[in-house]
Amino acid sequence: MLGILPVIRKEFIHIWRDPRTLAIIILMPILQLFIFGYAIDMDVRDIKIGIMDQSRTPASRELIQKFTGSGYFEETVAIQKRAEIEDLFRSRKIKAALIIPVDYAKSIKREGVTSVQVLIDGSDSNTGSIVLNTTRQLLAGASFEISNINRLPMQITSTIWYNPEQESNHFVVPGLVAVLLMMICALLTSITITREKETGTMEQLLVAPLKPYQIIVGKVLPYVVLASVAATIILLIGRFWFKVPFTGSVLLLATLSIIYLVTALAFGILISTIARTQQTAMMMALMATMLPSVILSGFVFPVASMPLFLQGIAKIIPATHFLFIIRGILLKGNDISVLFPYVIYLAALSLLLLVISVKRFKVRLD
């Protein structure tokens, strides 16, 4: 253990003298958290809608008010002819169109039944699905109010657990923590050994009475400390700025986060033993962490909805398992008995990556 201390001290001195490293590990994840935290918003509001009111009656105006007063829709244009709708969709001036027929009010009064038509721009499938569900809810509520039925034959009570307000930040921000930590930690440690090669200081390590595992561990530990500080700052911002609930154990999350950090750092170390230059190491780290962690981890898209072969790849990605951990602790208050399989995988993966890194590290110059 004493042999590792000089390596740790050397790495801390280098980090302190290199403001770029400090900026990457502290400032970059904070900036990205704010950018992505506000940019990735799955709550659809103020949807631009065109309304074609052919009825022009108090009943039709009441229906329009339900849409425009809901906060979900904003009337952008009053459509006069059906031929206008396609041009409005193509020019992206509207995302949906509400068409109220001429006999809307008469049908309600005479038959108690009427119909309206909703057209939706489906070029963005996610937004289109949300718009469709929202319009169905609004129309169902309006139908219930204007009908003569005072009660429904079946009473349905729905309750949403863990995120009753359906705030997308509660889902997105914990995922951002997993993605950002994986990307930043792997990026930082991927250049540690390649930096020694490029600057010509590798000889100093090679002539020192140190074993490969001591060099690897000595280079990882400083970044574990700094990454833990960055993770704490990110979680505090998520809790107090984005109002993400924290229902689980702080100690449990801190412990499991360190395991995840070691996994990410070990992955970066492995890259640094493969790459010959810092530029190559950075490109490899970004390609191997950013896209898989964002696309395949379940951060945005559910893993269960992916093809089977992509689900297999997703299970290998560390961020996939940490997403279950951090969302489970923050939103559900999960304990270790529920999270144990994910913890075992991360611990085994970090150990495997460190062992491979030690095996690949050559105690001689090429």
Secondary structure as UniProt FT lines:
FT   TURN            2..3
FT   HELIX           4..17
FT   HELIX           19..22
FT   HELIX           23..27
FT   HELIX           28..39
FT   STRAND          47..53
FT   HELIX           58..68
FT   STRAND          73..78
FT   HELIX           83..90
FT   TURN            91..92
FT   STRAND          96..100
FT   TURN            102..103
FT   HELIX           104..111
FT   STRAND          117..120
FT   HELIX           125..146
FT   TURN            164..165
FT   HELIX           168..190
FT   HELIX           192..199
FT   HELIX           202..207
FT   HELIX           212..240
FT   HELIX           250..274
FT   HELIX           278..291
FT   HELIX           292..296
FT   HELIX           303..305
FT   HELIX           308..316
FT   HELIX           318..327
FT   HELIX           328..332
FT   HELIX           336..360
//
